[in-house]
């Protein structure tokens, strides 16, 4: 008896990224299904027995977290990973609490996704410092976003982030980890 390849949903509003990721995942032995938004993703879930999923945090005007919640209600055994270029620690925690296995900062590649979904045997193990670097990158991006919202005012941004102004200045003086 042959085992079928797992069906994997890629829900992302970035057409180029979505299709490139789907192609790369196909080469790693999964059957990718793509959706550009919440409604399309729920339609795929209704018509396909999904095993795995990759959901972008922002799907145009839709929330990827709402999609994670509703996909897991529809298919409780579904393994999901959340991707985003606009990450924060709070949304990472919320995604995991909703049932996502992991939260990856963009640009994540097919190997990162497969590892996060528990297919490490198909992908060489990532060095441990690479995993912590992505968390540092998420923190840096969050700091940059808060700083932009504060119109570059370091003192105001530090207050919003719960940091001392000098601590924030030190963080801003270091380049982001890749």
FIVEXRO-31735 format. One record per residue (C-alpha): x, y, z. Coordinates in nm, 3 decimals. Layout:
BEGIN
<roba c1="X" c2="Y" c3="Z"/>
...
! end
This chain:
BEGIN
<roba c1="0.000" c2="0.000" c3="0.000"/>
<roba c1="0.143" c2="0.336" c3="-0.101"/>
<roba c1="0.110" c2="0.635" c3="0.125"/>
<roba c1="-0.029" c2="0.949" c3="-0.033"/>
<roba c1="0.175" c2="1.267" c3="-0.026"/>
<roba c1="0.047" c2="1.514" c3="0.235"/>
<roba c1="-0.181" c2="1.796" c3="0.113"/>
<roba c1="-0.047" c2="2.135" c3="0.219"/>
<roba c1="-0.227" c2="2.469" c3="0.204"/>
<roba c1="-0.023" c2="2.783" c3="0.134"/>
<roba c1="-0.236" c2="3.087" c3="0.223"/>
<roba c1="-0.059" c2="3.412" c3="0.139"/>
<roba c1="-0.172" c2="3.730" c3="-0.039"/>
<roba c1="0.168" c2="3.777" c3="-0.206"/>
<roba c1="0.116" c2="3.596" c3="-0.539"/>
<roba c1="0.485" c2="3.557" c3="-0.624"/>
<roba c1="0.589" c2="3.435" c3="-0.278"/>
<roba c1="0.290" c2="3.198" c3="-0.255"/>
<roba c1="0.359" c2="3.032" c3="-0.590"/>
<roba c1="0.736" c2="3.008" c3="-0.533"/>
<roba c1="0.683" c2="2.849" c3="-0.192"/>
<roba c1="0.427" c2="2.607" c3="-0.336"/>
<roba c1="0.671" c2="2.499" c3="-0.610"/>
<roba c1="0.953" c2="2.452" c3="-0.360"/>
<roba c1="0.728" c2="2.252" c3="-0.126"/>
<roba c1="0.612" c2="2.031" c3="-0.414"/>
<roba c1="0.976" c2="1.937" c3="-0.474"/>
<roba c1="0.992" c2="1.825" c3="-0.109"/>
<roba c1="0.715" c2="1.570" c3="-0.152"/>
<roba c1="0.394" c2="1.751" c3="-0.060"/>
<roba c1="0.091" c2="1.839" c3="-0.272"/>
<roba c1="0.050" c2="2.216" c3="-0.241"/>
<roba c1="-0.286" c2="2.394" c3="-0.259"/>
<roba c1="-0.278" c2="2.773" c3="-0.272"/>
<roba c1="-0.511" c2="3.048" c3="-0.158"/>
<roba c1="-0.470" c2="3.426" c3="-0.159"/>
<roba c1="-0.711" c2="3.500" c3="0.124"/>
<roba c1="-0.940" c2="3.375" c3="0.397"/>
<roba c1="-1.237" c2="3.275" c3="0.178"/>
<roba c1="-1.023" c2="3.092" c3="-0.079"/>
<roba c1="-0.837" c2="2.907" c3="0.198"/>
<roba c1="-1.160" c2="2.796" c3="0.366"/>
<roba c1="-1.288" c2="2.679" c3="0.025"/>
<roba c1="-0.975" c2="2.467" c3="-0.024"/>
<roba c1="-1.019" c2="2.325" c3="0.328"/>
<roba c1="-1.382" c2="2.235" c3="0.252"/>
<roba c1="-1.288" c2="2.053" c3="-0.070"/>
<roba c1="-0.955" c2="1.893" c3="0.024"/>
<roba c1="-0.831" c2="1.673" c3="0.305"/>
<roba c1="-0.553" c2="1.900" c3="0.426"/>
<roba c1="-0.269" c2="1.764" c3="0.638"/>
<roba c1="-0.046" c2="2.071" c3="0.662"/>
<roba c1="-0.075" c2="2.446" c3="0.626"/>
<roba c1="0.128" c2="2.764" c3="0.596"/>
<roba c1="-0.069" c2="3.079" c3="0.673"/>
<roba c1="0.052" c2="3.437" c3="0.636"/>
<roba c1="-0.038" c2="3.661" c3="0.930"/>
<roba c1="-0.179" c2="3.931" c3="0.701"/>
<roba c1="-0.399" c2="3.818" c3="0.413"/>
<roba c1="-0.495" c2="4.147" c3="0.252"/>
<roba c1="-0.778" c2="4.274" c3="0.472"/>
<roba c1="-0.814" c2="3.935" c3="0.644"/>
<roba c1="-0.637" c2="3.810" c3="0.955"/>
<roba c1="-0.422" c2="3.500" c3="0.928"/>
<roba c1="-0.492" c2="3.434" c3="1.296"/>
<roba c1="-0.866" c2="3.412" c3="1.219"/>
<roba c1="-0.784" c2="3.170" c3="0.940"/>
<roba c1="-0.567" c2="2.958" c3="1.174"/>
<roba c1="-0.852" c2="2.942" c3="1.425"/>
<roba c1="-1.114" c2="2.846" c3="1.165"/>
<roba c1="-0.896" c2="2.597" c3="0.978"/>
<roba c1="-0.819" c2="2.416" c3="1.302"/>
<roba c1="-1.190" c2="2.408" c3="1.390"/>
<roba c1="-1.263" c2="2.255" c3="1.049"/>
<roba c1="-0.969" c2="2.010" c3="1.062"/>
<roba c1="-0.844" c2="1.963" c3="1.421"/>
<roba c1="-0.549" c2="1.741" c3="1.315"/>
<roba c1="-0.412" c2="1.998" c3="1.071"/>
<roba c1="-0.049" c2="2.100" c3="1.135"/>
<roba c1="-0.007" c2="2.475" c3="1.074"/>
<roba c1="0.277" c2="2.722" c3="1.064"/>
<roba c1="0.225" c2="3.100" c3="1.061"/>
<roba c1="0.450" c2="3.319" c3="0.843"/>
<roba c1="0.486" c2="3.692" c3="0.855"/>
<roba c1="0.701" c2="3.986" c3="0.769"/>
<roba c1="0.529" c2="4.189" c3="1.042"/>
<roba c1="0.595" c2="3.976" c3="1.347"/>
<roba c1="0.578" c2="4.049" c3="1.713"/>
<roba c1="0.617" c2="3.833" c3="2.018"/>
<roba c1="0.248" c2="3.886" c3="2.106"/>
<roba c1="0.122" c2="3.757" c3="1.770"/>
<roba c1="0.364" c2="3.463" c3="1.784"/>
<roba c1="0.225" c2="3.364" c3="2.123"/>
<roba c1="-0.133" c2="3.409" c3="2.001"/>
<roba c1="-0.068" c2="3.195" c3="1.690"/>
<roba c1="0.073" c2="2.913" c3="1.903"/>
<roba c1="-0.214" c2="2.940" c3="2.152"/>
<roba c1="-0.458" c2="2.906" c3="1.864"/>
<roba c1="-0.285" c2="2.582" c3="1.766"/>
<roba c1="-0.009" c2="2.674" c3="1.520"/>
<roba c1="0.302" c2="2.461" c3="1.558"/>
<roba c1="0.541" c2="2.744" c3="1.491"/>
<roba c1="0.576" c2="3.105" c3="1.381"/>
<roba c1="0.833" c2="3.193" c3="1.118"/>
<roba c1="0.951" c2="3.537" c3="1.009"/>
<roba c1="0.967" c2="3.604" c3="0.636"/>
<roba c1="1.164" c2="3.539" c3="0.435"/>
<roba c1="1.123" c2="3.174" c3="0.536"/>
<roba c1="1.198" c2="2.911" c3="0.277"/>
<roba c1="1.055" c2="2.565" c3="0.209"/>
<roba c1="1.316" c2="2.398" c3="0.429"/>
<roba c1="1.223" c2="2.623" c3="0.723"/>
<roba c1="0.856" c2="2.541" c3="0.669"/>
<roba c1="0.917" c2="2.167" c3="0.645"/>
<roba c1="1.127" c2="2.172" c3="0.962"/>
<roba c1="0.860" c2="2.369" c3="1.149"/>
<roba c1="0.594" c2="2.121" c3="1.036"/>
<roba c1="0.794" c2="1.830" c3="1.176"/>
<roba c1="0.956" c2="1.703" c3="0.857"/>
<roba c1="1.312" c2="1.750" c3="0.979"/>
<roba c1="1.412" c2="1.407" c3="0.845"/>
<roba c1="1.361" c2="1.538" c3="0.491"/>
<roba c1="1.559" c2="1.854" c3="0.556"/>
<roba c1="1.908" c2="1.893" c3="0.708"/>
<roba c1="1.897" c2="2.023" c3="1.064"/>
<roba c1="1.938" c2="2.399" c3="1.099"/>
<roba c1="2.215" c2="2.521" c3="1.325"/>
<roba c1="2.078" c2="2.627" c3="1.664"/>
<roba c1="2.205" c2="2.987" c3="1.634"/>
<roba c1="2.008" c2="3.027" c3="1.307"/>
<roba c1="1.682" c2="2.966" c3="1.496"/>
<roba c1="1.765" c2="3.229" c3="1.759"/>
<roba c1="1.871" c2="3.471" c3="1.487"/>
<roba c1="1.520" c2="3.466" c3="1.343"/>
<roba c1="1.377" c2="3.561" c3="1.685"/>
<roba c1="1.629" c2="3.847" c3="1.701"/>
<roba c1="1.515" c2="3.950" c3="1.353"/>
<roba c1="1.148" c2="3.951" c3="1.463"/>
<roba c1="1.240" c2="4.165" c3="1.765"/>
<roba c1="1.436" c2="4.408" c3="1.545"/>
<roba c1="1.147" c2="4.440" c3="1.298"/>
<roba c1="0.901" c2="4.500" c3="1.584"/>
<roba c1="1.125" c2="4.772" c3="1.728"/>
<roba c1="1.153" c2="4.935" c3="1.385"/>
<roba c1="0.774" c2="4.930" c3="1.343"/>
<roba c1="0.712" c2="5.085" c3="1.687"/>
<roba c1="0.981" c2="5.346" c3="1.620"/>
<roba c1="0.813" c2="5.434" c3="1.289"/>
<roba c1="0.475" c2="5.462" c3="1.464"/>
<roba c1="0.640" c2="5.705" c3="1.708"/>
<roba c1="0.776" c2="5.913" c3="1.417"/>
<roba c1="1.134" c2="5.824" c3="1.511"/>
<roba c1="1.102" c2="5.949" c3="1.870"/>
<roba c1="1.328" c2="5.707" c3="2.062"/>
<roba c1="1.205" c2="5.815" c3="2.406"/>
<roba c1="0.840" c2="5.759" c3="2.313"/>
<roba c1="0.918" c2="5.428" c3="2.140"/>
<roba c1="1.116" c2="5.308" c3="2.443"/>
<roba c1="0.818" c2="5.384" c3="2.668"/>
<roba c1="0.584" c2="5.190" c3="2.436"/>
<roba c1="0.825" c2="4.896" c3="2.425"/>
<roba c1="0.880" c2="4.895" c3="2.801"/>
<roba c1="1.252" c2="4.960" c3="2.761"/>
<roba c1="1.490" c2="5.218" c3="2.898"/>
<roba c1="1.579" c2="5.475" c3="2.631"/>
<roba c1="1.950" c2="5.378" c3="2.640"/>
<roba c1="1.866" c2="5.008" c3="2.605"/>
<roba c1="1.661" c2="5.088" c3="2.296"/>
<roba c1="1.944" c2="5.302" c3="2.156"/>
<roba c1="2.186" c2="5.009" c3="2.202"/>
<roba c1="1.947" c2="4.775" c3="2.021"/>
<roba c1="1.908" c2="5.027" c3="1.739"/>
<roba c1="2.286" c2="5.056" c3="1.709"/>
<roba c1="2.322" c2="4.686" c3="1.625"/>
<roba c1="2.242" c2="4.556" c3="1.276"/>
<roba c1="1.953" c2="4.308" c3="1.254"/>
<roba c1="2.044" c2="3.939" c3="1.271"/>
<roba c1="1.977" c2="3.748" c3="0.951"/>
! end
